[in-house]
Amino acid sequence: MSNNILIFGGNGFLGSHLAEFCLKNGFKVTVIDDLSTMDRINIQNGVKFIRAKVETYNDEEEYTHVVHLAARPSPEDYIDHPLDTLSSNSWGTQNAMEIARRSGATFMYTSSSEVYGNASVIPTPETYYGYVNPNGIRSCYDEGKRFSEALIMSYHRYYKMDTRIQRPFNVYGPRIREDGQYGRVIPRFVKAALNDEDIIIFGDGKQTRSFLYIDDWVSATWKFLTMRGLSGTVLNIGATKEISINDLAARILELTRSKSKIVYKPSRVDDPTRRSADISLARKLIGFEPAIDLDKGLSKTISWFKGGK
């Protein structure tokens, strides 16, 4: 059987890049997406696209790989849609798992660094269990991801399925949505800077993140998805260099030569103060090492936004 991959959430930022890469590498690609979180169609020629929800989609196709990327990843978005957020990471995950089980497929789930919450161990390894508020305003996303991980590992142990869970850390690059409630920090800052609008920082700006460019994420994800001997593995995929939000804003202002001013607003509830990935396991298992530094990645992202694609 030739490689046949089903990607839930394949029109989104991460999913569309992965679908394109799989297509280029000889996979037959089917994308399922309800288009609830994107303002553009990112489906490549040659990809079969079906508009549907991960919770309810089903077919009789046989797949070699099933990937679950369907989610609302922006805090403002998932806070405004808590039930949809929980649904895609509970019933949606189980539905995707059942399709993979029927096919005997390798199943990969894209979890999140949010499962660690406000981590006390930085850089954070996969063995850290997390410090998450289970009933806070962000819990619909955090605990949805954590539930999905528990469900997937239960399928792995009970049905002996080949399952893989990745936890990406702050991936950015072309196709990431910047507008309104969907915008995450880099695209929001870039959009504001290009328009000479105020750059809004929540809190004092001393909180840190480690940002990974999309090409590095795709490269690591491809290896994690296709290499043998990784069933049952949980893996961080991220960058290791932390940067404060203040320094990030300053760097974007410099790269865009913007006249924007920085404006501070109150901190978001339960927003982690630091986030950085321990990628020791990814280095060991898949030979992962980020290749694109922040300045280069930001320049590529800014160029894309200038092009209006």
Contacts in CASP RR format, 6 or more apart in sequence:
PFRMAT RR
TARGET T0000
AUTHOR 0000-0000-0000
METHOD contacts of the structure
MODEL  1
MSNNILIFGGNGFLGSHLAEFCLKNGFKVTVIDDLSTMDRINIQNGVKFI
RAKVETYNDEEEYTHVVHLAARPSPEDYIDHPLDTLSSNSWGTQNAMEIA
RRSGATFMYTSSSEVYGNASVIPTPETYYGYVNPNGIRSCYDEGKRFSEA
LIMSYHRYYKMDTRIQRPFNVYGPRIREDGQYGRVIPRFVKAALNDEDII
IFGDGKQTRSFLYIDDWVSATWKFLTMRGLSGTVLNIGATKEISINDLAA
RILELTRSKSKIVYKPSRVDDPTRRSADISLARKLIGFEPAIDLDKGLSK
TISWFKGGK
1 62 0 8 1.000
1 64 0 8 1.000
2 28 0 8 1.000
2 64 0 8 1.000
3 22 0 8 1.000
3 26 0 8 1.000
3 27 0 8 1.000
3 28 0 8 1.000
3 64 0 8 1.000
3 65 0 8 1.000
4 27 0 8 1.000
4 28 0 8 1.000
4 30 0 8 1.000
4 61 0 8 1.000
4 62 0 8 1.000
4 63 0 8 1.000
4 64 0 8 1.000
4 65 0 8 1.000
5 22 0 8 1.000
5 27 0 8 1.000
5 28 0 8 1.000
5 29 0 8 1.000
5 30 0 8 1.000
5 63 0 8 1.000
5 64 0 8 1.000
5 65 0 8 1.000
5 66 0 8 1.000
5 67 0 8 1.000
6 30 0 8 1.000
6 32 0 8 1.000
6 61 0 8 1.000
6 63 0 8 1.000
6 65 0 8 1.000
6 66 0 8 1.000
6 67 0 8 1.000
6 99 0 8 1.000
6 105 0 8 1.000
7 15 0 8 1.000
7 18 0 8 1.000
7 19 0 8 1.000
7 22 0 8 1.000
7 29 0 8 1.000
7 30 0 8 1.000
7 31 0 8 1.000
7 32 0 8 1.000
7 67 0 8 1.000
7 69 0 8 1.000
8 32 0 8 1.000
8 33 0 8 1.000
8 54 0 8 1.000
8 57 0 8 1.000
8 66 0 8 1.000
8 67 0 8 1.000
8 68 0 8 1.000
8 69 0 8 1.000
8 70 0 8 1.000
8 92 0 8 1.000
8 96 0 8 1.000
9 15 0 8 1.000
9 31 0 8 1.000
9 32 0 8 1.000
9 33 0 8 1.000
9 54 0 8 1.000
9 68 0 8 1.000
9 69 0 8 1.000
9 70 0 8 1.000
9 71 0 8 1.000
10 16 0 8 1.000
10 18 0 8 1.000
10 19 0 8 1.000
10 31 0 8 1.000
10 32 0 8 1.000
10 33 0 8 1.000
10 42 0 8 1.000
10 43 0 8 1.000
10 69 0 8 1.000
10 70 0 8 1.000
11 31 0 8 1.000
11 33 0 8 1.000
11 35 0 8 1.000
11 38 0 8 1.000
11 41 0 8 1.000
11 42 0 8 1.000
11 43 0 8 1.000
11 49 0 8 1.000
12 33 0 8 1.000
12 37 0 8 1.000
12 38 0 8 1.000
12 42 0 8 1.000
12 69 0 8 1.000
12 175 0 8 1.000
13 38 0 8 1.000
13 73 0 8 1.000
13 171 0 8 1.000
13 173 0 8 1.000
13 175 0 8 1.000
13 176 0 8 1.000
13 177 0 8 1.000
13 214 0 8 1.000
14 69 0 8 1.000
14 110 0 8 1.000
14 168 0 8 1.000
14 171 0 8 1.000
14 214 0 8 1.000
14 217 0 8 1.000
15 31 0 8 1.000
15 42 0 8 1.000
15 67 0 8 1.000
15 69 0 8 1.000
16 42 0 8 1.000
16 43 0 8 1.000
16 44 0 8 1.000
16 175 0 8 1.000
17 175 0 8 1.000
17 214 0 8 1.000
17 217 0 8 1.000
17 218 0 8 1.000
18 67 0 8 1.000
18 69 0 8 1.000
18 218 0 8 1.000
18 221 0 8 1.000
18 222 0 8 1.000
19 29 0 8 1.000
19 31 0 8 1.000
19 43 0 8 1.000
19 44 0 8 1.000
19 47 0 8 1.000
20 44 0 8 1.000
20 47 0 8 1.000
21 218 0 8 1.000
21 222 0 8 1.000
22 29 0 8 1.000
22 222 0 8 1.000
23 29 0 8 1.000
23 44 0 8 1.000
23 46 0 8 1.000
23 47 0 8 1.000
25 222 0 8 1.000
27 65 0 8 1.000
28 48 0 8 1.000
29 46 0 8 1.000
29 47 0 8 1.000
29 48 0 8 1.000
30 47 0 8 1.000
30 48 0 8 1.000
30 49 0 8 1.000
30 50 0 8 1.000
30 61 0 8 1.000
30 63 0 8 1.000
31 43 0 8 1.000
31 47 0 8 1.000
31 48 0 8 1.000
31 49 0 8 1.000
31 50 0 8 1.000
32 50 0 8 1.000
32 52 0 8 1.000
32 54 0 8 1.000
32 57 0 8 1.000
32 70 0 8 1.000
33 49 0 8 1.000
33 51 0 8 1.000
33 52 0 8 1.000
33 70 0 8 1.000
34 51 0 8 1.000
34 52 0 8 1.000
34 53 0 8 1.000
34 54 0 8 1.000
34 70 0 8 1.000
35 41 0 8 1.000
35 51 0 8 1.000
36 72 0 8 1.000
36 84 0 8 1.000
37 71 0 8 1.000
37 72 0 8 1.000
37 73 0 8 1.000
37 74 0 8 1.000
37 77 0 8 1.000
37 177 0 8 1.000
37 182 0 8 1.000
38 177 0 8 1.000
39 177 0 8 1.000
39 179 0 8 1.000
39 182 0 8 1.000
40 175 0 8 1.000
42 175 0 8 1.000
43 49 0 8 1.000
50 57 0 8 1.000
53 70 0 8 1.000
53 88 0 8 1.000
53 92 0 8 1.000
54 68 0 8 1.000
54 70 0 8 1.000
54 88 0 8 1.000
54 92 0 8 1.000
54 93 0 8 1.000
54 95 0 8 1.000
54 96 0 8 1.000
55 87 0 8 1.000
55 88 0 8 1.000
55 91 0 8 1.000
55 92 0 8 1.000
55 95 0 8 1.000
56 95 0 8 1.000
57 95 0 8 1.000
57 99 0 8 1.000
58 95 0 8 1.000
58 99 0 8 1.000
59 99 0 8 1.000
61 103 0 8 1.000
62 103 0 8 1.000
63 99 0 8 1.000
63 100 0 8 1.000
63 103 0 8 1.000
63 105 0 8 1.000
64 103 0 8 1.000
64 105 0 8 1.000
64 106 0 8 1.000
65 105 0 8 1.000
65 106 0 8 1.000
65 107 0 8 1.000
65 108 0 8 1.000
65 225 0 8 1.000
65 226 0 8 1.000
66 96 0 8 1.000
66 99 0 8 1.000
66 100 0 8 1.000
66 103 0 8 1.000
66 105 0 8 1.000
66 106 0 8 1.000
66 107 0 8 1.000
66 108 0 8 1.000
67 107 0 8 1.000
67 108 0 8 1.000
67 109 0 8 1.000
67 110 0 8 1.000
67 225 0 8 1.000
68 92 0 8 1.000
68 93 0 8 1.000
68 96 0 8 1.000
68 107 0 8 1.000
68 108 0 8 1.000
68 109 0 8 1.000
68 110 0 8 1.000
68 148 0 8 1.000
69 110 0 8 1.000
70 88 0 8 1.000
70 92 0 8 1.000
71 78 0 8 1.000
71 85 0 8 1.000
71 88 0 8 1.000
71 89 0 8 1.000
71 110 0 8 1.000
71 112 0 8 1.000
71 141 0 8 1.000
71 145 0 8 1.000
72 78 0 8 1.000
72 81 0 8 1.000
72 84 0 8 1.000
72 85 0 8 1.000
72 88 0 8 1.000
72 141 0 8 1.000
73 112 0 8 1.000
73 141 0 8 1.000
73 184 0 8 1.000
74 177 0 8 1.000
74 181 0 8 1.000
74 182 0 8 1.000
74 183 0 8 1.000
74 184 0 8 1.000
75 138 0 8 1.000
75 141 0 8 1.000
75 268 0 8 1.000
75 271 0 8 1.000
76 180 0 8 1.000
76 181 0 8 1.000
76 182 0 8 1.000
76 183 0 8 1.000
77 181 0 8 1.000
77 182 0 8 1.000
78 85 0 8 1.000
78 138 0 8 1.000
78 140 0 8 1.000
78 141 0 8 1.000
79 137 0 8 1.000
79 138 0 8 1.000
79 140 0 8 1.000
80 181 0 8 1.000
82 140 0 8 1.000
83 140 0 8 1.000
85 140 0 8 1.000
85 141 0 8 1.000
85 144 0 8 1.000
86 140 0 8 1.000
86 143 0 8 1.000
86 144 0 8 1.000
89 141 0 8 1.000
89 144 0 8 1.000
89 145 0 8 1.000
89 147 0 8 1.000
89 148 0 8 1.000
90 144 0 8 1.000
90 147 0 8 1.000
90 148 0 8 1.000
90 151 0 8 1.000
93 109 0 8 1.000
93 147 0 8 1.000
93 148 0 8 1.000
93 151 0 8 1.000
93 152 0 8 1.000
94 151 0 8 1.000
96 107 0 8 1.000
97 107 0 8 1.000
97 151 0 8 1.000
97 152 0 8 1.000
97 155 0 8 1.000
97 161 0 8 1.000
97 163 0 8 1.000
99 105 0 8 1.000
100 106 0 8 1.000
100 107 0 8 1.000
100 161 0 8 1.000
101 155 0 8 1.000
101 159 0 8 1.000
101 161 0 8 1.000
104 161 0 8 1.000
104 162 0 8 1.000
105 162 0 8 1.000
106 162 0 8 1.000
106 163 0 8 1.000
106 164 0 8 1.000
106 225 0 8 1.000
106 231 0 8 1.000
107 152 0 8 1.000
107 155 0 8 1.000
107 161 0 8 1.000
107 162 0 8 1.000
107 163 0 8 1.000
107 164 0 8 1.000
108 163 0 8 1.000
108 164 0 8 1.000
108 165 0 8 1.000
108 166 0 8 1.000
108 221 0 8 1.000
108 224 0 8 1.000
108 225 0 8 1.000
109 148 0 8 1.000
109 149 0 8 1.000
109 152 0 8 1.000
109 163 0 8 1.000
109 164 0 8 1.000
109 165 0 8 1.000
109 166 0 8 1.000
110 166 0 8 1.000
110 168 0 8 1.000
111 145 0 8 1.000
111 148 0 8 1.000
111 149 0 8 1.000
111 165 0 8 1.000
111 166 0 8 1.000
111 167 0 8 1.000
111 168 0 8 1.000
111 234 0 8 1.000
112 141 0 8 1.000
112 142 0 8 1.000
112 145 0 8 1.000
112 167 0 8 1.000
112 168 0 8 1.000
113 124 0 8 1.000
113 167 0 8 1.000
113 168 0 8 1.000
113 169 0 8 1.000
113 170 0 8 1.000
113 236 0 8 1.000
113 275 0 8 1.000
113 277 0 8 1.000
114 132 0 8 1.000
114 138 0 8 1.000
114 141 0 8 1.000
114 142 0 8 1.000
114 145 0 8 1.000
115 130 0 8 1.000
115 132 0 8 1.000
115 142 0 8 1.000
115 145 0 8 1.000
115 146 0 8 1.000
115 149 0 8 1.000
115 167 0 8 1.000
116 124 0 8 1.000
116 128 0 8 1.000
116 130 0 8 1.000
116 131 0 8 1.000
116 132 0 8 1.000
116 167 0 8 1.000
116 272 0 8 1.000
116 275 0 8 1.000
117 130 0 8 1.000
117 131 0 8 1.000
117 132 0 8 1.000
117 142 0 8 1.000
117 270 0 8 1.000
117 272 0 8 1.000
118 131 0 8 1.000
118 270 0 8 1.000
118 272 0 8 1.000
118 273 0 8 1.000
119 128 0 8 1.000
119 130 0 8 1.000
119 131 0 8 1.000
119 272 0 8 1.000
119 274 0 8 1.000
119 275 0 8 1.000
120 131 0 8 1.000
121 128 0 8 1.000
122 242 0 8 1.000
122 274 0 8 1.000
122 275 0 8 1.000
122 276 0 8 1.000
123 210 0 8 1.000
123 240 0 8 1.000
123 276 0 8 1.000
123 277 0 8 1.000
123 278 0 8 1.000
123 279 0 8 1.000
124 236 0 8 1.000
124 275 0 8 1.000
124 276 0 8 1.000
124 277 0 8 1.000
124 278 0 8 1.000
125 236 0 8 1.000
125 278 0 8 1.000
125 280 0 8 1.000
125 281 0 8 1.000
126 167 0 8 1.000
126 234 0 8 1.000
126 235 0 8 1.000
126 236 0 8 1.000
126 278 0 8 1.000
126 281 0 8 1.000
132 139 0 8 1.000
132 142 0 8 1.000
132 143 0 8 1.000
132 146 0 8 1.000
133 139 0 8 1.000
133 142 0 8 1.000
133 270 0 8 1.000
134 143 0 8 1.000
136 269 0 8 1.000
136 270 0 8 1.000
137 269 0 8 1.000
137 270 0 8 1.000
138 269 0 8 1.000
138 270 0 8 1.000
149 165 0 8 1.000
149 234 0 8 1.000
152 163 0 8 1.000
152 165 0 8 1.000
153 163 0 8 1.000
153 165 0 8 1.000
153 232 0 8 1.000
155 161 0 8 1.000
155 163 0 8 1.000
156 162 0 8 1.000
156 163 0 8 1.000
156 231 0 8 1.000
156 232 0 8 1.000
161 231 0 8 1.000
162 231 0 8 1.000
162 232 0 8 1.000
163 231 0 8 1.000
163 232 0 8 1.000
164 224 0 8 1.000
164 225 0 8 1.000
164 230 0 8 1.000
164 231 0 8 1.000
164 232 0 8 1.000
164 233 0 8 1.000
164 235 0 8 1.000
165 232 0 8 1.000
165 233 0 8 1.000
165 234 0 8 1.000
165 235 0 8 1.000
166 220 0 8 1.000
166 221 0 8 1.000
166 224 0 8 1.000
166 234 0 8 1.000
166 235 0 8 1.000
166 236 0 8 1.000
166 237 0 8 1.000
167 234 0 8 1.000
167 235 0 8 1.000
167 236 0 8 1.000
167 237 0 8 1.000
167 277 0 8 1.000
168 212 0 8 1.000
168 217 0 8 1.000
168 237 0 8 1.000
168 238 0 8 1.000
169 209 0 8 1.000
169 210 0 8 1.000
169 211 0 8 1.000
169 212 0 8 1.000
169 236 0 8 1.000
169 237 0 8 1.000
169 238 0 8 1.000
169 239 0 8 1.000
169 275 0 8 1.000
169 276 0 8 1.000
169 277 0 8 1.000
170 184 0 8 1.000
170 185 0 8 1.000
170 209 0 8 1.000
170 210 0 8 1.000
170 211 0 8 1.000
170 212 0 8 1.000
170 238 0 8 1.000
170 239 0 8 1.000
170 275 0 8 1.000
171 211 0 8 1.000
171 212 0 8 1.000
171 213 0 8 1.000
171 214 0 8 1.000
171 217 0 8 1.000
171 238 0 8 1.000
172 184 0 8 1.000
172 186 0 8 1.000
172 187 0 8 1.000
172 211 0 8 1.000
172 212 0 8 1.000
172 213 0 8 1.000
172 214 0 8 1.000
172 297 0 8 1.000
172 301 0 8 1.000
173 186 0 8 1.000
173 187 0 8 1.000
173 213 0 8 1.000
173 214 0 8 1.000
173 297 0 8 1.000
173 300 0 8 1.000
173 301 0 8 1.000
173 304 0 8 1.000
174 214 0 8 1.000
174 300 0 8 1.000
174 301 0 8 1.000
174 304 0 8 1.000
174 309 0 8 1.000
175 214 0 8 1.000
175 304 0 8 1.000
176 183 0 8 1.000
176 184 0 8 1.000
176 186 0 8 1.000
176 187 0 8 1.000
176 214 0 8 1.000
176 301 0 8 1.000
177 183 0 8 1.000
177 187 0 8 1.000
178 187 0 8 1.000
178 188 0 8 1.000
178 190 0 8 1.000
178 191 0 8 1.000
178 305 0 8 1.000
179 191 0 8 1.000
185 209 0 8 1.000
185 245 0 8 1.000
185 248 0 8 1.000
186 211 0 8 1.000
186 248 0 8 1.000
186 252 0 8 1.000
186 298 0 8 1.000
186 301 0 8 1.000
187 301 0 8 1.000
187 305 0 8 1.000
188 199 0 8 1.000
188 200 0 8 1.000
189 199 0 8 1.000
189 248 0 8 1.000
189 249 0 8 1.000
189 252 0 8 1.000
190 252 0 8 1.000
190 256 0 8 1.000
190 298 0 8 1.000
190 301 0 8 1.000
190 302 0 8 1.000
190 305 0 8 1.000
191 197 0 8 1.000
191 305 0 8 1.000
192 198 0 8 1.000
192 199 0 8 1.000
192 200 0 8 1.000
192 258 0 8 1.000
192 260 0 8 1.000
193 199 0 8 1.000
193 252 0 8 1.000
193 253 0 8 1.000
193 256 0 8 1.000
193 258 0 8 1.000
193 260 0 8 1.000
194 256 0 8 1.000
194 258 0 8 1.000
194 302 0 8 1.000
194 305 0 8 1.000
194 306 0 8 1.000
195 260 0 8 1.000
196 258 0 8 1.000
196 259 0 8 1.000
196 260 0 8 1.000
197 260 0 8 1.000
198 260 0 8 1.000
198 261 0 8 1.000
198 262 0 8 1.000
198 263 0 8 1.000
199 249 0 8 1.000
199 252 0 8 1.000
199 253 0 8 1.000
199 260 0 8 1.000
199 261 0 8 1.000
199 262 0 8 1.000
199 263 0 8 1.000
200 263 0 8 1.000
200 264 0 8 1.000
200 265 0 8 1.000
201 245 0 8 1.000
201 246 0 8 1.000
201 249 0 8 1.000
201 262 0 8 1.000
201 263 0 8 1.000
201 264 0 8 1.000
201 265 0 8 1.000
202 264 0 8 1.000
202 265 0 8 1.000
202 266 0 8 1.000
202 267 0 8 1.000
202 268 0 8 1.000
202 271 0 8 1.000
203 264 0 8 1.000
203 265 0 8 1.000
203 266 0 8 1.000
203 267 0 8 1.000
203 268 0 8 1.000
203 271 0 8 1.000
204 246 0 8 1.000
204 264 0 8 1.000
204 267 0 8 1.000
205 244 0 8 1.000
205 245 0 8 1.000
205 246 0 8 1.000
205 264 0 8 1.000
206 244 0 8 1.000
206 245 0 8 1.000
206 246 0 8 1.000
206 273 0 8 1.000
207 244 0 8 1.000
207 245 0 8 1.000
207 271 0 8 1.000
207 272 0 8 1.000
207 273 0 8 1.000
207 274 0 8 1.000
208 242 0 8 1.000
208 243 0 8 1.000
208 244 0 8 1.000
208 245 0 8 1.000
208 273 0 8 1.000
208 274 0 8 1.000
208 275 0 8 1.000
208 276 0 8 1.000
209 242 0 8 1.000
209 243 0 8 1.000
209 245 0 8 1.000
209 248 0 8 1.000
209 275 0 8 1.000
209 276 0 8 1.000
210 238 0 8 1.000
210 239 0 8 1.000
210 240 0 8 1.000
210 241 0 8 1.000
210 242 0 8 1.000
210 243 0 8 1.000
210 275 0 8 1.000
210 276 0 8 1.000
210 277 0 8 1.000
211 239 0 8 1.000
211 243 0 8 1.000
211 248 0 8 1.000
211 294 0 8 1.000
212 237 0 8 1.000
212 238 0 8 1.000
212 239 0 8 1.000
212 290 0 8 1.000
213 290 0 8 1.000
213 292 0 8 1.000
213 296 0 8 1.000
213 297 0 8 1.000
213 300 0 8 1.000
213 301 0 8 1.000
215 291 0 8 1.000
215 292 0 8 1.000
216 238 0 8 1.000
216 239 0 8 1.000
216 290 0 8 1.000
216 291 0 8 1.000
216 292 0 8 1.000
217 237 0 8 1.000
217 238 0 8 1.000
219 288 0 8 1.000
219 291 0 8 1.000
220 237 0 8 1.000
220 238 0 8 1.000
220 282 0 8 1.000
220 286 0 8 1.000
220 288 0 8 1.000
221 237 0 8 1.000
223 286 0 8 1.000
223 287 0 8 1.000
223 288 0 8 1.000
224 230 0 8 1.000
224 233 0 8 1.000
224 235 0 8 1.000
224 237 0 8 1.000
224 282 0 8 1.000
224 285 0 8 1.000
224 286 0 8 1.000
227 285 0 8 1.000
227 286 0 8 1.000
230 285 0 8 1.000
230 286 0 8 1.000
233 285 0 8 1.000
235 281 0 8 1.000
235 282 0 8 1.000
235 285 0 8 1.000
235 286 0 8 1.000
236 277 0 8 1.000
236 278 0 8 1.000
236 279 0 8 1.000
236 281 0 8 1.000
236 282 0 8 1.000
237 277 0 8 1.000
237 279 0 8 1.000
237 282 0 8 1.000
237 288 0 8 1.000
238 277 0 8 1.000
238 279 0 8 1.000
238 282 0 8 1.000
238 290 0 8 1.000
239 276 0 8 1.000
239 277 0 8 1.000
239 290 0 8 1.000
239 294 0 8 1.000
240 276 0 8 1.000
240 277 0 8 1.000
240 278 0 8 1.000
240 279 0 8 1.000
240 290 0 8 1.000
241 276 0 8 1.000
241 293 0 8 1.000
241 294 0 8 1.000
242 274 0 8 1.000
242 275 0 8 1.000
242 276 0 8 1.000
243 251 0 8 1.000
243 294 0 8 1.000
246 262 0 8 1.000
249 262 0 8 1.000
251 294 0 8 1.000
251 295 0 8 1.000
251 298 0 8 1.000
252 258 0 8 1.000
252 298 0 8 1.000
252 302 0 8 1.000
253 260 0 8 1.000
255 295 0 8 1.000
255 298 0 8 1.000
255 299 0 8 1.000
255 302 0 8 1.000
256 302 0 8 1.000
279 288 0 8 1.000
282 288 0 8 1.000
283 289 0 8 1.000
292 300 0 8 1.000
END
